[in-house]
């Protein structure tokens, strides 16, 4: 029986059309290690699970089977958390500027975002 971690990694990779080579590039984990994980030869350690969950934009708890539905769990990567912290410290005018730029950038890619894809 396949480990839930591997099942969920494969599920998200499939949903997001991410190849093992792409996952390797996104995480910095060697392609051979990704391959070993996906066939169940080895289980990734916690540091690798964190890299994989960041690359796939899912909660590591869900990835490991501790949570049932990733759609109801907001997860932000370390970089996204850093941006949120900075946003909270800027002036209302600065926030308005950031919001405007974000809206423009989002509208530019919106047709490319899949209908059910989480943002």
PyMOL commands that set and color helices and strands:
alter all, ss='L'
color gray80, all
select helices_A, chain A and resi 4-15+20-27+31-38+46-56+60-63+70-72+78-89+92-112
alter helices_A, ss='H'
color red, helices_A
deselect
rebuild
show_as cartoon
